[in-house]
Amino acid sequence: MELPLFDLAAIAAATRYFSSEHLIGEGGFGPVYKAWLLWDADRSLELMDTSFKDSCVEPQVQRCIQVGLLCVQNLLEDRPSMSSVVFMLGNDEAKLPQPKKPGFFVERGSIDKDCASRIGEFHTDDVATITILEAR
């Protein structure tokens, strides 16, 4: 089974030439563009460049987006193995789980209130430590 390959021109067009307007975050694999917000709003096909609209099979595009989101879930154990990814992409009948919010996703303007309230817990007055490593 072959996995689809996309050239740089197709990726550039799909991200509107890597426009910062479409950037939602950066993870270990680089920038991610509007993958989660549109999926969560049931508008995932808006990710696709309009020039591909007439030449694509929409359920396949949605499936690829869903598999991609499954691969970037926060918890490692929630992410599919590579063999599962190949299976999911190659079998239209396979039922896919709903992706959870990606680990790199932070909504603009949102602050984890619980985390913000705990900042003071880690504050110490005028105390610093230095660790110097020495070879044996």
FIKOLZA-1660 file (N, C-alpha, C; in steps of 0.1 Angstrom, whole numbers, plus 5000, padded with zeros to 4 digits):
% residues 136
   i   px   py   pz ch aa at
   1 5008 4988 5000  A  M  N
   1 5000 5000 5000  A  M CA
   1 5009 5012 5000  A  M  C
   2 5005 5022 4992  A  E  N
   2 5013 5034 4992  A  E CA
   2 5006 5046 4999  A  E  C
   3 5014 5053 5006  A  L  N
   3 5009 5065 5013  A  L CA
   3 5010 5077 5004  A  L  C
   4 5000 5086 5004  A  P  N
   4 5000 5098 4996  A  P CA
   4 5012 5107 4999  A  P  C
   5 5018 5112 4989  A  L  N
   5 5029 5122 4990  A  L CA
   5 5024 5136 4985  A  L  C
   6 5028 5146 4992  A  F  N
   6 5025 5159 4988  A  F CA
   6 5038 5167 4986  A  F  C
   7 5039 5174 4975  A  D  N
   7 5051 5182 4973  A  D CA
   7 5049 5196 4980  A  D  C
   8 5060 5203 4981  A  L  N
   8 5061 5215 4988  A  L CA
   8 5051 5225 4982  A  L  C
   9 5049 5225 4969  A  A  N
   9 5039 5235 4963  A  A CA
   9 5025 5233 4968  A  A  C
  10 5021 5220 4969  A  A  N
  10 5008 5217 4974  A  A CA
  10 5006 5221 4989  A  A  C
  11 5016 5218 4997  A  I  N
  11 5016 5222 5011  A  I CA
  11 5015 5237 5013  A  I  C
  12 5024 5244 5005  A  A  N
  12 5024 5258 5005  A  A CA
  12 5010 5264 5002  A  A  C
  13 5004 5259 4991  A  A  N
  13 4991 5264 4987  A  A CA
  13 4981 5261 4998  A  A  C
  14 4981 5249 5004  A  A  N
  14 4971 5245 5014  A  A CA
  14 4972 5254 5026  A  A  C
  15 4984 5259 5029  A  T  N
  15 4986 5268 5041  A  T CA
  15 4986 5282 5038  A  T  C
  16 4982 5285 5025  A  R  N
  16 4982 5299 5020  A  R CA
  16 4996 5304 5021  A  R  C
  17 5006 5296 5017  A  Y  N
  17 5020 5300 5017  A  Y CA
  17 5025 5303 5031  A  Y  C
  18 5021 5294 5040  A  F  N
  18 5026 5294 5054  A  F CA
  18 5023 5307 5061  A  F  C
  19 5011 5312 5057  A  S  N
  19 5006 5325 5063  A  S CA
  19 5005 5324 5078  A  S  C
  20 5010 5334 5085  A  S  N
  20 5009 5334 5100  A  S CA
  20 4994 5335 5104  A  S  C
  21 4986 5340 5095  A  E  N
  21 4971 5340 5098  A  E CA
  21 4965 5327 5100  A  E  C
  22 4971 5316 5095  A  H  N
  22 4966 5303 5096  A  H CA
  22 4973 5294 5106  A  H  C
  23 4983 5300 5113  A  L  N
  23 4991 5293 5123  A  L CA
  23 4984 5292 5136  A  L  C
  24 4982 5280 5142  A  I  N
  24 4976 5279 5155  A  I CA
  24 4986 5275 5166  A  I  C
  25 4998 5270 5162  A  G  N
  25 5007 5266 5172  A  G CA
  25 5019 5259 5166  A  G  C
  26 5029 5256 5174  A  E  N
  26 5041 5249 5170  A  E CA
  26 5043 5237 5179  A  E  C
  27 5045 5226 5173  A  G  N
  27 5048 5214 5181  A  G CA
  27 5061 5209 5178  A  G  C
  28 5064 5197 5182  A  G  N
  28 5077 5191 5179  A  G CA
  28 5080 5189 5164  A  G  C
  29 5069 5189 5156  A  F  N
  29 5070 5186 5142  A  F CA
  29 5068 5199 5134  A  F  C
  30 5069 5211 5141  A  G  N
  30 5068 5223 5134  A  G CA
  30 5054 5229 5135  A  G  C
  31 5051 5239 5127  A  P  N
  31 5039 5247 5128  A  P CA
  31 5027 5238 5124  A  P  C
  32 5016 5240 5130  A  V  N
  32 5003 5234 5127  A  V CA
  32 4993 5244 5124  A  V  C
  33 4986 5242 5113  A  Y  N
  33 4978 5253 5107  A  Y CA
  33 4963 5249 5109  A  Y  C
  34 4956 5256 5116  A  K  N
  34 4941 5256 5118  A  K CA
  34 4935 5243 5119  A  K  C
  35 4945 5229 5120  A  A  N
  35 4940 5215 5120  A  A CA
  35 4929 5213 5130  A  A  C
  36 4931 5218 5144  A  W  N
  36 4922 5215 5155  A  W CA
  36 4909 5224 5155  A  W  C
  37 4911 5237 5154  A  L  N
  37 4899 5247 5155  A  L CA
  37 4888 5243 5145  A  L  C
  38 4892 5241 5132  A  L  N
  38 4882 5238 5122  A  L CA
  38 4876 5224 5124  A  L  C
  39 4884 5215 5128  A  W  N
  39 4879 5201 5131  A  W CA
  39 4869 5202 5142  A  W  C
  40 4872 5209 5152  A  D  N
  40 4863 5209 5164  A  D CA
  40 4850 5217 5161  A  D  C
  41 4851 5226 5151  A  A  N
  41 4839 5233 5147  A  A CA
  41 4831 5226 5136  A  A  C
  42 4835 5214 5132  A  D  N
  42 4829 5206 5122  A  D CA
  42 4831 5213 5108  A  D  C
  43 4842 5220 5106  A  R  N
  43 4845 5227 5094  A  R CA
  43 4858 5223 5088  A  R  C
  44 4862 5211 5089  A  S  N
  44 4875 5206 5086  A  S CA
  44 4878 5208 5071  A  S  C
  45 4868 5208 5062  A  L  N
  45 4871 5209 5048  A  L CA
  45 4876 5223 5044  A  L  C
  46 4874 5233 5053  A  E  N
  46 4879 5246 5051  A  E CA
  46 4895 5246 5051  A  E  C
  47 4901 5236 5056  A  L  N
  47 4915 5235 5056  A  L CA
  47 4920 5233 5042  A  L  C
  48 4912 5227 5033  A  M  N
  48 4917 5224 5020  A  M CA
  48 4916 5236 5011  A  M  C
  49 4927 5238 5003  A  D  N
  49 4927 5249 4994  A  D CA
  49 4916 5247 4983  A  D  C
  50 4909 5258 4980  A  T  N
  50 4898 5257 4971  A  T CA
  50 4901 5252 4957  A  T  C
  51 4914 5253 4953  A  S  N
  51 4918 5248 4940  A  S CA
  51 4917 5233 4939  A  S  C
  52 4917 5226 4951  A  F  N
  52 4916 5212 4951  A  F CA
  52 4902 5207 4952  A  F  C
  53 4893 5216 4954  A  K  N
  53 4879 5212 4957  A  K CA
  53 4873 5203 4946  A  K  C
  54 4875 5205 4933  A  D  N
  54 4869 5198 4923  A  D CA
  54 4877 5184 4920  A  D  C
  55 4889 5183 4925  A  S  N
  55 4897 5171 4922  A  S CA
  55 4899 5162 4934  A  S  C
  56 4892 5164 4945  A  C  N
  56 4894 5156 4956  A  C CA
  56 4881 5148 4960  A  C  C
  57 4883 5138 4968  A  V  N
  57 4871 5131 4974  A  V CA
  57 4870 5136 4988  A  V  C
  58 4860 5143 4992  A  E  N
  58 4859 5150 5005  A  E CA
  58 4860 5141 5016  A  E  C
  59 4854 5129 5016  A  P  N
  59 4855 5120 5028  A  P CA
  59 4870 5115 5030  A  P  C
  60 4877 5114 5019  A  Q  N
  60 4891 5110 5020  A  Q CA
  60 4899 5122 5027  A  Q  C
  61 4896 5134 5023  A  V  N
  61 4903 5146 5029  A  V CA
  61 4900 5146 5044  A  V  C
  62 4887 5145 5047  A  Q  N
  62 4884 5145 5062  A  Q CA
  62 4891 5134 5069  A  Q  C
  63 4892 5122 5063  A  R  N
  63 4898 5110 5069  A  R CA
  63 4913 5113 5072  A  R  C
  64 4920 5120 5062  A  C  N
  64 4934 5123 5064  A  C CA
  64 4936 5133 5075  A  C  C
  65 4927 5143 5075  A  I  N
  65 4927 5153 5086  A  I CA
  65 4926 5146 5100  A  I  C
  66 4916 5137 5100  A  Q  N
  66 4913 5130 5113  A  Q CA
  66 4925 5122 5117  A  Q  C
  67 4931 5114 5108  A  V  N
  67 4942 5106 5111  A  V CA
  67 4954 5115 5116  A  V  C
  68 4956 5126 5109  A  G  N
  68 4967 5135 5113  A  G CA
  68 4965 5141 5127  A  G  C
  69 4952 5144 5131  A  L  N
  69 4949 5149 5144  A  L CA
  69 4951 5137 5155  A  L  C
  70 4948 5125 5151  A  L  N
  70 4950 5114 5160  A  L CA
  70 4965 5112 5163  A  L  C
  71 4974 5116 5153  A  C  N
  71 4988 5114 5155  A  C CA
  71 4995 5125 5163  A  C  C
  72 4988 5136 5166  A  V  N
  72 4994 5147 5174  A  V CA
  72 4986 5149 5187  A  V  C
  73 4979 5138 5192  A  Q  N
  73 4972 5140 5205  A  Q CA
  73 4982 5141 5216  A  Q  C
  74 4978 5147 5226  A  N  N
  74 4987 5151 5237  A  N CA
  74 4994 5138 5243  A  N  C
  75 4987 5128 5247  A  L  N
  75 4993 5117 5253  A  L CA
  75 4998 5106 5243  A  L  C
  76 5010 5102 5245  A  L  N
  76 5016 5092 5236  A  L CA
  76 5007 5080 5234  A  L  C
  77 5002 5075 5245  A  E  N
  77 4993 5063 5244  A  E CA
  77 4981 5065 5236  A  E  C
  78 4976 5077 5234  A  D  N
  78 4964 5080 5226  A  D CA
  78 4968 5080 5211  A  D  C
  79 4980 5081 5207  A  R  N
  79 4984 5083 5193  A  R CA
  79 4985 5069 5187  A  R  C
  80 4981 5068 5174  A  P  N
  80 4981 5055 5168  A  P CA
  80 4996 5051 5164  A  P  C
  81 4998 5038 5162  A  S  N
  81 5011 5033 5157  A  S CA
  81 5012 5036 5142  A  S  C
  82 5023 5035 5136  A  M  N
  82 5025 5037 5122  A  M CA
  82 5017 5027 5114  A  M  C
  83 5017 5014 5119  A  S  N
  83 5009 5004 5112  A  S CA
  83 4994 5007 5112  A  S  C
  84 4989 5013 5124  A  S  N
  84 4975 5017 5125  A  S CA
  84 4972 5028 5115  A  S  C
  85 4982 5038 5114  A  V  N
  85 4980 5049 5105  A  V CA
  85 4978 5044 5091  A  V  C
  86 4987 5035 5087  A  V  N
  86 4986 5030 5073  A  V CA
  86 4973 5022 5071  A  V  C
  87 4969 5015 5081  A  F  N
  87 4956 5008 5080  A  F CA
  87 4944 5018 5079  A  F  C
  88 4944 5028 5087  A  M  N
  88 4933 5038 5087  A  M CA
  88 4932 5045 5074  A  M  C
  89 4944 5049 5068  A  L  N
  89 4944 5056 5056  A  L CA
  89 4940 5047 5044  A  L  C
  90 4943 5034 5045  A  G  N
  90 4940 5025 5034  A  G CA
  90 4927 5018 5035  A  G  C
  91 4919 5020 5045  A  N  N
  91 4907 5013 5047  A  N CA
  91 4895 5022 5050  A  N  C
  92 4888 5026 5040  A  D  N
  92 4877 5036 5042  A  D CA
  92 4866 5031 5051  A  D  C
  93 4865 5018 5053  A  E  N
  93 4855 5013 5061  A  E CA
  93 4858 5012 5076  A  E  C
  94 4871 5014 5079  A  A  N
  94 4876 5013 5093  A  A CA
  94 4870 5025 5101  A  A  C
  95 4865 5022 5112  A  K  N
  95 4859 5033 5121  A  K CA
  95 4871 5039 5128  A  K  C
  96 4872 5052 5128  A  L  N
  96 4882 5060 5135  A  L CA
  96 4877 5066 5147  A  L  C
  97 4886 5066 5158  A  P  N
  97 4882 5073 5170  A  P CA
  97 4882 5088 5168  A  P  C
  98 4875 5095 5176  A  Q  N
  98 4875 5110 5175  A  Q CA
  98 4888 5115 5182  A  Q  C
  99 4895 5124 5175  A  P  N
  99 4908 5129 5181  A  P CA
  99 4905 5138 5193  A  P  C
 100 4915 5137 5202  A  K  N
 100 4915 5146 5214  A  K CA
 100 4923 5158 5210  A  K  C
 101 4921 5169 5218  A  K  N
 101 4929 5181 5216  A  K CA
 101 4944 5178 5215  A  K  C
 102 4951 5184 5205  A  P  N
 102 4965 5182 5204  A  P CA
 102 4973 5188 5216  A  P  C
 103 4984 5182 5219  A  G  N
 103 4992 5186 5230  A  G CA
 103 4998 5200 5228  A  G  C
 104 5000 5204 5216  A  F  N
 104 5006 5217 5213  A  F CA
 104 4996 5228 5213  A  F  C
 105 4983 5225 5213  A  F  N
 105 4972 5235 5211  A  F CA
 105 4970 5243 5224  A  F  C
 106 4971 5256 5222  A  V  N
 106 4967 5266 5232  A  V CA
 106 4959 5277 5226  A  V  C
 107 4946 5278 5230  A  E  N
 107 4938 5288 5225  A  E CA
 107 4943 5302 5227  A  E  C
 108 4942 5310 5218  A  R  N
 108 4947 5324 5220  A  R CA
 108 4939 5331 5230  A  R  C
 109 4946 5337 5240  A  G  N
 109 4940 5345 5250  A  G CA
 109 4935 5336 5262  A  G  C
 110 4938 5323 5261  A  S  N
 110 4933 5315 5272  A  S CA
 110 4945 5313 5282  A  S  C
 111 4942 5312 5295  A  I  N
 111 4952 5309 5305  A  I CA
 111 4946 5299 5314  A  I  C
 112 4954 5289 5317  A  D  N
 112 4950 5278 5326  A  D CA
 112 4949 5285 5340  A  D  C
 113 4937 5287 5344  A  K  N
 113 4935 5294 5357  A  K CA
 113 4941 5286 5369  A  K  C
 114 4940 5273 5368  A  D  N
 114 4945 5265 5379  A  D CA
 114 4960 5267 5380  A  D  C
 115 4967 5267 5368  A  C  N
 115 4981 5268 5367  A  C CA
 115 4985 5282 5372  A  C  C
 116 4977 5293 5368  A  A  N
 116 4980 5306 5371  A  A CA
 116 4979 5308 5386  A  A  C
 117 4970 5301 5393  A  S  N
 117 4968 5303 5407  A  S CA
 117 4979 5296 5415  A  S  C
 118 4986 5286 5408  A  R  N
 118 4996 5279 5416  A  R CA
 118 5010 5285 5414  A  R  C
 119 5012 5295 5406  A  I  N
 119 5025 5301 5404  A  I CA
 119 5032 5305 5417  A  I  C
 120 5024 5310 5426  A  G  N
 120 5030 5314 5439  A  G CA
 120 5035 5303 5447  A  G  C
 121 5030 5291 5445  A  E  N
 121 5035 5279 5452  A  E CA
 121 5049 5276 5450  A  E  C
 122 5055 5280 5439  A  F  N
 122 5069 5277 5435  A  F CA
 122 5078 5288 5438  A  F  C
 123 5074 5299 5443  A  H  N
 123 5082 5311 5446  A  H CA
 123 5090 5309 5459  A  H  C
 124 5103 5312 5458  A  T  N
 124 5111 5312 5470  A  T CA
 124 5118 5326 5470  A  T  C
 125 5121 5330 5482  A  D  N
 125 5127 5344 5484  A  D CA
 125 5142 5343 5484  A  D  C
 126 5148 5349 5474  A  D  N
 126 5163 5350 5473  A  D CA
 126 5170 5337 5475  A  D  C
 127 5166 5326 5469  A  V  N
 127 5173 5313 5471  A  V CA
 127 5176 5309 5457  A  V  C
 128 5188 5305 5455  A  A  N
 128 5193 5300 5442  A  A CA
 128 5201 5288 5444  A  A  C
 129 5201 5278 5435  A  T  N
 129 5210 5267 5436  A  T CA
 129 5217 5265 5423  A  T  C
 130 5229 5260 5424  A  I  N
 130 5238 5258 5412  A  I CA
 130 5243 5244 5413  A  I  C
 131 5242 5237 5402  A  T  N
 131 5247 5223 5402  A  T CA
 131 5259 5223 5392  A  T  C
 132 5270 5218 5397  A  I  N
 132 5282 5217 5389  A  I CA
 132 5285 5203 5387  A  I  C
 133 5286 5198 5375  A  L  N
 133 5290 5184 5373  A  L CA
 133 5305 5183 5372  A  L  C
 134 5310 5173 5378  A  E  N
 134 5324 5170 5378  A  E CA
 134 5326 5156 5373  A  E  C
 135 5336 5153 5364  A  A  N
 135 5339 5140 5360  A  A CA
 135 5346 5132 5371  A  A  C
 136 5344 5119 5371  A  R  N
 136 5351 5111 5381  A  R CA
 136 5365 5108 5377  A  R  C
% end
